Amino acid sequence: MSSFQLKAEKREKLGSLEARRIKLAGKIPAVIYSKNGNINISLDKKEFEHEFLKGSIKTRVAELDLAGKKIKVIAHIVELDPVSDQPIHVELLNCDETKLFKAQPKINFINQDKAPGLKKGGFLHVVLRKIGIVCENANSIPEKIDIDAGSLQVGSKVRSHNLKLPAGVSLERKDNFLIASIIGRGKSEEENPAAGAAAGAAGAAAPAAGAAAAPAAGAAAKAPAAGAKAPAKDDKKK
C-alpha cells in the first residue's frame, strides 16, 4: 500500500469566520479523530487536491507533518463544495488508534482481451465500480481489487463470493451481491452450424415456391384463349 506526505498546521480557533479565513489563505480545514481528543488542523489545498484527484484518497495512508511530529492518518470523509466539487473539509482517522478501517477501493477488471464472451460480441456490464471493505489495519487496505475476466462467457456473472481478497480484508456486506456480468448475443451464424443450415434450408424453399407459382400463372394465361373459341361457332351458324 502506497502512502503520501502532507503538511499540516494546528488550528487554535474554530467557527465559520475562521474557516473562511483558512480557505482564503489557500488551505482546507480538517480534523483528526483521536482518543485523546480531536485535533483541528488545516491542510495545504494544492497538496491535498493533488492526491484527492487520483481517486484513491480513502485507501492510502497520509503521513502528516504537524509541528515536526509525524502522524499517520487516512481520510474518512471528504466534504465537497456542491457547486465546484472541490474539497472544503476533511475528516481523518488516526491509523495508530483505529482498530478497523472501512474503505471503498476501485474494482479493476483484468484480461478482458482474453474473455470468450467479449470475443463473441458480448460486453461487460459493470454493476459496481467500488466495493465496501473492512480492514484490520491501515496497511492492509488495497487501492484496488482485481477481477480476472479472462474466462467469462456470455451470461457469466461475477458475485461478491467470487472475489479473492487480501489477508486481513473482508467485505462490509455479507450477502452474495452482483458485481458484473457479460451480456449480449451468443454465437453468430458463422459460429453456429445448426443456425446456418436452417437458414440455407429456408433459402432453398423460397425458389421452390416461386417455381410452383410460375406454371400456375401460365395456366391462368391459357384460359382466355379457350374462351376465345366460342364466338367462332356462332359465326358458323350465320
N, C-alpha and C positions, 0 to 999 in steps of 0.2 A: 504494500500500500504506500503510495507516494504522499508526501507532505509538502507544505509550503510555509513561508515565513511572512509575518505581518508585524508592522509597528503599531503599538497601541499606547494611548495616554489615558491616565485615570481622570475621571470626571468627578469633581467635588460638588458641583451644582447640578440640580435637576430642574425639570419643568420645561414647558413649551418654548419659553423665550431662550433658554439655554440651548435647547435642541436646535432652534433656528440659527442661533449664533454659530453652532458647530457646523451645521450644513453650509452656511455661507463661507466658512473657513475651509471648505473642501474636505470635510470629514463626515463620517457616519456614526451616529450614536449607537452603542451596543452595551450588552450586559452579559457577564459571566455568572452562571448559576453555580453557587458553591455552598457547601455545608456550613462553612464558617461565615456565611453572609455573602450576598451577591455583590459583585464588583462592577461598578458602572465605568465604562471606558468609551473611548472614541477611536475609530479606525480610519486610516487614510483611504479616502474614497476611490482614488485611482488604483491603488494596490488591491483593494477588496474586489472592485468591479472586474479587474483583470482576471482574477481567479474565479469569480462568480460566473462570468460569461463562458467559461469552459464547460459548464453544465454538471460539474461533479463536486460542488462545494460542500454538499452534505455527506459525502462519502470519503472525504480527505481530511486529515488532521492538520490543523494550523498551529504553528509554533509562534506564540505571541511574545514580543519583546516589550515587557511592561516595566519601565524604570530599571532596566538592567536584569530583570528577573524573567526567566523563560517559563511560559505556561502553555501546556498543550491543551488545545480546545478543538471542538468540532461544531460546525454550525447546526443549530437545531431548528430555528425558524428565521427566515429572511423575509421581512416585510417589504413589499414593493409599492412604489407610487402608482396609484390607479391610472394615471394618465401616461407617464413616461416609462413605466415598468422598471425603473431604477431602484436599487436598494435604498431604503430610508431608515431601516432599523434592523439590528441583528441580535438574536438570542443565541448564546454559546453555552456549550456544556464542557465542564472541566473533565478531561479524559482521565485524570488520576483519581477522581472521586466517583465517577459514574460506573455502575456495575454492568448495566445492559444498555446497548445503544440501538436505536431504531434508525434505519436508513432506507433509501429507495434507489438502489443502483439501476443503471440502464440495462436493458436486455439486448444482447448482441447476437445476431444470427450468423453463424459461420458456415462455410461450404455450401452456400446457396447455388453455386455454379454446378455442383455435383448432384443436386436433388432431382430424382427421376420425375417427380410430379411437376416441377418447374420446367423441365425439358419437354414435357408433353403438352405444354400450353397452360398449365395451371399457374396461379400466382399466390404469393404468401400474404395471407390475411392476418395482420397483427392486431390482437385484441388489447394487449398491454405493452406499453413501451418501457415502463419501470415496474419494479416489484418491491413490496414492503418486506423487509427482513429484520431480524433481531440478532445482534452480535454480542458475544461475551466480552469483547474488549474492542477498543478503537482500532487496534492494529489488524483485526480480523475482518474489518469492513471492506468488501470488494468494491472497486469502482464500477465494475460491470459483471454481468453473469452471461457466459457464453452458452448458446444452444446450438448443437450440431444439427443442421438441416440437411446433411448430405444423403440421408436415407429416406427422406419424406416423400410419400406418394400422394397422388390426388386423393383427397379425403382424409389424409393423416391429420391428427390433432396433437398438439403439444400441451400437456397439462402440468400443473404445479408439481405433481408427484414424479414427473419425468426429469425434473431438474437435478443437476449434480452440484450441490452447494459445498463451499469450502468448510473446513473444520471450524467449529465454533460459531457457525451461522445456521439459523433456522428461519422458516417462513413465518411472517406475522399472522397470516391466515392459515387455518388448519384444514379447510375444505380443498377438494381437488379441482381447483378452478381452471378455466381455459385461458391459455396464453396466446396461442396462434394456431392456424390451420392452413392447409393447402386446398384451395378451392378453384373450380374452373372445369373445363371439359376434360374428358379422358382421352383415349387413343383416337387418332384421326382415322379416316377411312383407309389410308395407305397402311396404317399400322394394324388395322383390324380386317383380316381376310374375309370373315363372315359378312361384314358390312359391305365390303367391296363386291362380293359375289351376289348379294341381294340386289345391289344397285345395278349390276350387269344384267341380272335376270329381268329386272323391271325395264331396262333399256331395250332388251330383246323383245319383250312383249309388245312394246309400242309399234314397231314396224309391222308385226303380225296383224295387229288390229287395223292398221292402215291398209294393208294388203287385202284384208277381208272387205273393207268398206269400198274399195275401188271397183270390184266386179259388180257389187250391188248397185253402185251408181251407174255402171254401164248397162245393166239390165233395165234400169229405170228409163234409160235413154231410148231403148228399143220400143217401149210401149206406144209412143206417139206414131211410130212407123206402122205398127199393126193397125192402129185406129185409122190411119190414112187410107186403107184399102176399102173401107165401107162406101165412100162416095163413088168409087169406081163401079160397083154393082148397080147403083141407081142410074148411072149414066147409060148402062147397057140396056135397061128396060125402055128408055126413051128411044 
